[in-house]
Amino acid sequence: MITDRHCFALDLIDDTNLIEAYKKYHESVWPEIVESIKDAGIQDLQIYLVANRLFMIMDVSENFSFEQKSQSDAANPKVQEWEQLMWNYQQAIPQAKKGEKWMLMEKIYHLKK
């Protein structure tokens, strides 16, 4: 059961060829990456693109923990390989601290509330 939704932003390097290559990788995300996402309690994950800005929606179950996901990713060589590969296409948004990638966005409106 989905208990929470988190949204994130990240930029790609503003180069048409790099953006197309990034999109191509996401047509066939490595199975180990998909497994690590599901094992963390992430029920659904979607990434949207406009120009070179990425927007990610992540729906999580009640057992999801950012800290546990981060620790698990750090200990998973395949996840680390994927992340290093993706850095060839990504660039942090201006507000990110050194080493930060996806920035958690603040929810400022919800129609249903």
Secondary structure, 3 states (H helix, E strand, C coil): CEEEEEEEEEEECCCHHHHHHHHHHCCCCCHHHHHHHHHCCEEEEEEEEECCEEEEEEEEECCCCHHHHHHHHHCCHHHHHHHHHHCCCEECCCCCCCCCCCEECCCCCCCCC
